[in-house]
Amino acid sequence: MNREYYGKLIFELSKPGRVGYSLPKNEFEGYDLLQLGTMTLRQTKPLLPECDELTVVRHYTNMSNNNFGVDTGFYPLGSCTMKYNPKLNEELAALPGFNIHPMTPAKYAQGSLKLYDEVQKTLAEIAGLSRFTLNPYAGAHGELTGLMVIRSYHMSRGDVARTKIIVPDSAHGTNPASAAVCGLQIVEVKSLADGTVDVEALKPLLGPDIAGMMMTNPNTLGLFERQIPEIARLVHECGGLMYYDGANLNPMLGVCRPGDMGFDVMHINLHKTFSTPHGGGGPGSGPVGVRKGLEQFLPNPQVRPTPTLPCREGADTIDAQEYEVYTPLSTREGQGESLYVSFFLGNFGIIIRAYAYLLSLGKENIPMAGKLSVLNANYIKESLRSHYLLPIDTVCKHEFVFDGLREEYGGDHHSPEHVTTLDVAKRLLDYGFHAPTIYFPLLFHEALMIEPTETESKDTLDAFIDVMKRIAEEAKADPQLLKSAPHDTPVRRMDDVKAVKEPKFTYKSVS
Ligand SMILES: *Cc1c(COP(=O)(O)O)cnc(C)c1O
């Protein structure tokens, strides 16, 4: 492709007076616009690109071709669950009946409310908890909501000294961030060499100031936290609640349930586990579930089956509301006020997609998703450990972490010349694969976190394994080839720091 021509900004393609439309003659030409008052008129023309239709079409089509997505290639981005999102979900979410205004009276939105309630109930069943809210807009938003539930619970009991929350050092960055936004102090608990929470290190942290503990399972290294029953017992004994970060519930689906493990509050990412396209910041949905006894702390508004059906003789059927939106006064913080975290009922389009996904798999097949995601991850891990350093040698769940290339391929990690994880990630782009997550989690210097998901065929996994091995051989034979990668992408290696420090969000005309 001619990048010099096609890589231009739309503003650079602009020519004064060039248009992509033709309108009938303006009947109001000559009308004194100043009669509208100078206040309402802009003083300068807006800076808008002026292009013909074909230029605009080519510009945006070429840009979209530069995108990489699950629909274009393998995307093993650890912690993100970039599974294939069935197109059926999109079709169902676009049904005109669901395209209703959020202020639509409940009696005209019965189908949508029924779907909403069924997703709430299905998630409660999957999680082994009592009740869910679908209001939060994302995983991090769910964390904040869940922590507010925990805080409300303590406040309602007059237990106001619980201002600290325990977070493992391996946690996703959103955990401490959400806790801080919620006004809680973060207490970090260390991991053992095997990557799981150190129970002995946890014990001295527990006390009357602990509101609870946040855990991710499988944790950020893709490992099952085997000590959960003991950890839950200890945290409950000190009066705290257990929070489950279920953003990546994928490997657990239909296999085990956070509620059964002793968790009190959790969130789920519908845009990971339940197959909504994601990336680039949204839209998402982070439903929050609670165990029995905490339901009154969930945010409003809520959806439920109408307690008593109006069955008046000869009533209009539309009157027979089966579902309603209600806003109970909670006992939150003992004040009788209610918590709101979103406008209306959250991101409904995402909830429809989750419902479509749940129904198309069905109760019988949902456990297969989790098991296949685990099998795929372990297959890649075992196939590549001869070339990449596996710091924690155990069966993983849906993802795992390498600590860069093995020394025989990449050189000594301490040497400035060694071939880094960044070099491997950049070289992968030349082979048409999205890079795995790199330099996260922070527990290893050269972290390379791979999550294939269950939707990939063995052929794709084998092709990826093959390329990863080839890259390791290249690192040994010609390190410069990797250090200068990528060679085949629209832009080469970016200056990440400059991009962060001097972002350019607007176009400034040169003239
Ligand atoms: C993705 C993720 C989150 C945050 O979810 P967002 O929807 O991006 O806010 C939290 N925890 C874990 C473990 C995650 O993988």
The ligand as a Gaussian input file, in Angstrom:
#p B3LYP/6-31G(d) Opt

LIG

0 1
 C      -10.363000      -6.638000      32.874000
 C      -10.221000      -6.820000      34.332000
 C      -10.731000      -5.877000      35.235000
 C      -11.343000      -4.549000      34.812000
 O      -12.401000      -4.626000      33.930000
 P      -12.802000      -3.336000      33.053000
 O      -14.098000      -3.694000      32.422000
 O      -11.701000      -3.145000      32.077000
 O      -12.929000      -2.178000      33.978000
 C      -10.621000      -6.144000      36.583000
 N      -10.016000      -7.259000      37.032000
 C       -9.494000      -8.180000      36.190000
 C       -8.857000      -9.400000      36.772000
 C       -9.569000      -7.990000      34.826000
 O       -9.040000      -8.891000      33.998000

